[in-house]
Amino acid sequence: MTVPAARLVTHDDIDGYKLSTMTDAALVRGVLAGDPFAFGALMDRHSGVCLRYALRVLGNREDAEDVTQETFVRAYGALGRYDGSVALRTWLMTILVNRCRTALALRSKREARIVIDIDVVMSAAGPGANNGDALRDSLANAIARLDPAHREAFVLKHVEELSYEEISLVTGVGISALKMRVQRAREKLQSWLEEDRNA
């Protein structure tokens, strides 16, 4: 099976239907039926979220792009086994999280840094957060200091805004453990930000 090249679908109106208004399920059926445009439409719809997550976790655009591309290559090859029991986004995020974990493991001793949208996570950092540049820098540094398991749970919950049920499906971690990881991440962030304020 040859994977279509990554590209934007430029002709939305194909054979009398609009790709942009089709559901994920209809696009999956189209891919499986041999529609040459359907997989490109799925990539257009979901690649931004996948790239954003990978960039935040891996901290390197080239690595994030590679992992995102690999996610779609694997998804394309496995699409026949996708049964629709979970949202396609959740299914893709499961593949992506595993690809990111593998990439981090291969880095071994290189420090994993995160690029984050500070405005999105300021409220999750705890009381007293504001939009000052010093606090933004402190928060970015604090999130980068979190261990990978806490960082993964925190970003999926407070940046990607997945429910705990979705995060559990994506990561394979139980809901109670995820809640604990997110809570501990918040506590660590609050503690580190407090230390920075008092320094």
Buried (B, 14 or more C-beta within 10 A) or exposed (E): EEBBEBEEBEEEEBEEEEBEEBEBEBBBBBBEEEBEBBBBBBBBBBBEBBBBBBBBBBBBEEBBBBBBBBBBBBBBEEBEEBEEEBEBBBBBBBBBBBBBBEBBEEBEEEEBBBBBEBEBBBEBBBEEBEEEEEBBEBBBBBBBBBEEBBBBBBBBBBBBEBEBEBBBBBBEBEEEBBBBBBEBBBEBBBEBBEEBEEE
